[in-house]
Amino acid sequence: MTAPAAWAARWTRLIDCRPGEGRALFWSFAGFFLLLAGYYVLRPVREEMGVQIGPDRLPWAFTLTLAGMLAIVPLYGWASSRLTRRRLLVTAFAATALVLAGFQTWIARGASPMAALALFVWISVFNLIIVSLFWAVMADSFTHSQARRLFGMIAAGGSSGALAGPTISALSVHAVGVHGLLLVSVALMLLSLLCILRVSDRHAAPEVGQPLGGSVFAGLVEIVLSPYLAMIALAIIVQGVVATFVYFEQARLVKAAALSAETRAQLFALIDLAVNLVALGLQAMVAGRLMQRLGIGLTLATVPLLLFVPLAVLAAVPVLTALLVIQVISRAGGHGLLRPAREALFTAVAREPRYKAKNVLDTVVSRAGDAFGGWLHAAAGLGTSGVALAAIPGTLLLAWLGLQLGRRYQRQVGETSSPSTAQSTGGRASVATQAPK
């Protein structure tokens, strides 16, 4: 065996990639790498906008983000009902590119307070919609067992891109300006689209070439009627509330530290770096094995349980350093373990809820959790110790929901694998069991 072939064999064993899966894994990894690189080119700017908006006005920014979601999701539902999967991808990415290009023109001569708020809201909106659509296509293209083995590595592509994005920003911002970074992001996202289409076009069952049909609001109806999807919605809301409590305390403590804008941006960049390095290791080396050996339920429960002790420490020692450690654990664990496991849950649902209900969950429900958490934080008026103590029950509830979702997932897999269910869901089982060629 030649040296390159030997290295390839070791690599495929390391990531548990089996014959016939390499090309799909490569293009999926590359697509998510470019997508999150494009987003993370902008993220340090977004975080600084959040500080400029101020902790007292952040609840309004989160509420406006939710309002933006509520405005866009019906448009997405209309498009997904009438467009094929390929056209839906092209339309969503093209619209994102056009809006970012419009922002580039708007802030080219300086960002006004209105432009800063609008940019903060839009980045928060489009990121969730595009990432949700990416994972919907992944759930359409891989089987249940492939999802448990490979989604961690695909997610690692995103974390790799999240490391590359800030590097690109740092190296190019003096050459292109802050407004020019928006166009850099557009270029990366359009390249991501080309990679995603390689996966989407290659692994398409006949029904994938047809529009989904159905109601514009079918996603919301599916969540209300399905206990499985409703439990996912509850888990997303609880996770959003806990994360928002930590995020608001971060903004408050950072502002109280009286750092310069440049130092704050540097701190946020270092946090992103730490988060994405840890997440990358979890995705590449841990997530797939954990889902295979312990199951999706225990994987979902791991991060909330890990947060218990750091939150207790923060309650006793309410300092910025302790909070930043919690932020890294929460975000890295969320990206590295919770996200791959949660995306695997959607391989056990039919195609229409996979695109429509999943999008509502990833956008409206997610931002509703953020907005609810923001207003709850403001109404409670707790100090750092109180916030830590209030977050502990939320993490325990999130761990319990993860275990319950793991059990329901196993039942959903059994149901969607049966011939009768395949017929009643319009062929979803044939899509779920179609291995990449």
Sequence and secondary structure as in RCSB ss.txt:
>XXXX:A:sequence
MTAPAAWAARWTRLIDCRPGEGRALFWSFAGFFLLLAGYYVLRPVREEMGVQIGPDRLPWAFTLTLAGMLAIVPL
YGWASSRLTRRRLLVTAFAATALVLAGFQTWIARGASPMAALALFVWISVFNLIIVSLFWAVMADSFTHSQARRL
FGMIAAGGSSGALAGPTISALSVHAVGVHGLLLVSVALMLLSLLCILRVSDRHAAPEVGQPLGGSVFAGLVEIVL
SPYLAMIALAIIVQGVVATFVYFEQARLVKAAALSAETRAQLFALIDLAVNLVALGLQAMVAGRLMQRLGIGLTL
ATVPLLLFVPLAVLAAVPVLTALLVIQVISRAGGHGLLRPAREALFTAVAREPRYKAKNVLDTVVSRAGDAFGGW
LHAAAGLGTSGVALAAIPGTLLLAWLGLQLGRRYQRQVGETSSPSTAQSTGGRASVATQAPK
>XXXX:A:secstr
  HHHHHHHHHHHHHT  TT HHHHHHHHHHHHHHHHHHHTTHHHHHHHHHHH TTTHHHHHHHHHHHHHHHHHH
HHHHHHHS HHHHHHHHHHHHHHHHHHHHHHHTT   HHHHHHHHHHHHHHHHHHHHHHHHHHHHHS HHHHHHH
HHHHHHHHHHHHHHHHHHHHHHHHHHHHHHHHHHHHHHHHHHHHHHHHHHHHS  GGGGS   S TTHHHHHHHH
 HHHHHHHHHHHHHHHHHHHHHHHHHHHHHHTT  HHHHHHHHHHHHHHHHHHHHHIIIIIIHHHHHHT HHHHH
HHHHHHTHHHHHHHHHS  HHHHHHHHHHHHHHIIIIIHHHHHHHGGGS HHHHHHHHHHIIIIIHHHHHHHHHH
HHHHHT  HHHHHHHHHHHHHHHHHHHHHHHHHHHHHHHHHTSHHHHHHTTSHHHHHT    
